[in-house]
């Protein structure tokens, strides 16, 4: 599943870095912390590897 925004792609990259032990989990905040807790490394790879070209900076919640 590809990321829907640049912000989502960056958050997934940060969470993936923590999952791999490259960054401290305590450095995560917001969406990246939520993604770290709820997604597998494979899912994070899918989001983080999304091509950012053409993605909006942010996507507003429909809630």
HELIX and SHEET records of a PDB file:
HELIX    1   1 UNK A    6  UNK A   19  1                                  14    
HELIX    2   2 UNK A   25  UNK A   27  5                                   3    
HELIX    3   3 UNK A   31  UNK A   38  1                                   8    
HELIX    4   4 UNK A   41  UNK A   48  1                                   8    
END                                                                             
